[in-house]
């Protein structure tokens, strides 16, 4: 099953059809350094897409130590990081359109 490491790939398949993407995921720290690689590389992959493909990316990959922290960031009445990522993406799409039309 795909995980957070694979999130950037689908955004690259059809960047010409969309102005932006919302990347949602959760990485929970385990006992190995795998956590650090997944967090860093998924963020880098999405930033590379944003810059090189001129895409608005809403970054909603939460990186936590425990499941309780994940729920605290995900629930809409608490952290709502998914909603924050969607709003950030929409704001960047609007900004890009405004600049292109200026």
N, C-alpha and C positions, 0 to 999 in steps of 0.2 A: 504494500500500500504506500502511495506517495506520502511524503512528510514535508516539513518546512523547508528542507534543503531543495526540494523539487519545485517549490512555488514559483521561482522566476521563469522557468522554462515555458509554460503555456503563454505567458505574456509576450514572449518573443515570436511565437508562431504566427500571429496575425496582428502585428502592431499597426498596420495600415488601416485596419477596420475600426479601431477604437482610439479615443483620445486619452484614456487612462484605464488603470486597473486598481482594484482593491485587493491587497494581499492579506489574507487572514490565516493565522496559524498560532500554534502554541508549542513552545519548546520548554520542557521541564527538565531541570538539571538532574543528572544521574550521578553515577559513581565514577564516570570516566570523563576525559576531555572532549568527548564527542559533542557535548553540549556547546562548547566554545566554537568548534568548527561549524556546526550547523547554524548557530546564531550569526556568526561573522560572515559566513559565505552566503547565506540567504539575504542578509542585508546588503552585502556588496553586489550580489547579482541583481537585486532590484534597483539599486542606485545606478549601476551601469546601464540598465535598461532605460531608466529615467533620463539619464544624461545623453546617451548615444542614440536612442530611438525617439527622443523628445516626447516621452510619455509622462503623464501625471500618474504617480504611484501613491496610493494610500497605504501606508505601512502599518498593518495591524497584526504583526507577529509578536505575540507577547512572550517574553522570556522570563521564566520564574523558577523558583526553587521548589515550590509545592503546588499541589492541586488546589488548595485553598486560595493561594495567591492568584492562580489562573482564573478561578471563578470570580474573585473580587475584581479582576480587570475586565472580565467578559460580560458580566451581568449588566443589563441596561440601567438598572436602578443603582448601580454602584460605579464601576469603572467605565463601562461601555467603550472599550478600546476599538471594537469593530465599527461602531458609529463614528468615533473620532476619525478613524482611517477613511471611512466613506466621505465624511465632510471635508477632510483634507484633500482627497482626490478631486472632489467636485470643485473646491476652491481653486485648485491648481489648473483644472480644465478651464474654468472661467477666466482665470488670469491669462492663460495661454491664448485663448480666443481673443481677449481684449487686446493683447499685444500684437497678435497677428493682424487684427483689423485696424490698428492705429496708423 
